[in-house]
Amino acid sequence: MGYIFLNGILLTPACALIIFANDILYDTYSSRSHLLCLPFYLVTVERLTLTVSWLTPLSDQQLGGVVMKIVQEVSYDFMLGYVFFQWYRKEKAEAEDTNYPLLQNET
């Protein structure tokens, strides 16, 4: 459980760097053309002109950081809960199977 918790904390600086950056970290994604890497050759292709007025390259980067952090937190919280409840069920089953002589009623 500690490993899952610490692993969730380790990704936080990367997400924060992407979310709170004032500049685009990857200029390749904001250029007019992209380099398409295929198995035996490289091709430069023009970027599609898909324009969304509220989604600038910087806000797209920040949105990506937020989505990355949310997905990471949800998946790690799910796994932490799963491991915790498996551990709880195992401990409860072991406690019920064990004979405690001091707790038994004498008849």
Residue, then its C-alpha position, 0 to 999 in steps of 0.5 A: m500500500g505504501y508503494i502505491f501511495l508513494n508512486g502516486i506522489l512521484l508523478t505529481p511534479a511532472c503533472a504540476l510542471i505541465i499544468f503550471a507551465n507558462d510556455i509550451l514545453y513541446d514546440t513540435y506540437s505547435s509547429r505548422s508541420h509534423l515529422l511522421c516517423l515510419p519504419f524505414y523513412l521520415v515524412t514531413v506532413e502538414r498539420l490539419t487545420l482543426t481550430v477550436s477557439w478556446l483550445t490554444p496549444l498552451s491550454d491544450q498542454q495544461l488540459g493534458g496535465v490535468v487529465m493525466k493527474i486525474v486519471q493517475e489519482v483515480s487509478y491509484d485510489f482504486m488500486l489502493g482501495y482494492v489492496f486495502f480491502q483484500w488485506y482487511r478480508k484476509e486479516k478478518a478471516e484469519a482472526e475468525d479462524t484462530n482459536y482464542p482460549l480466553l475468549q471462549n465460553e466455558t460450558 
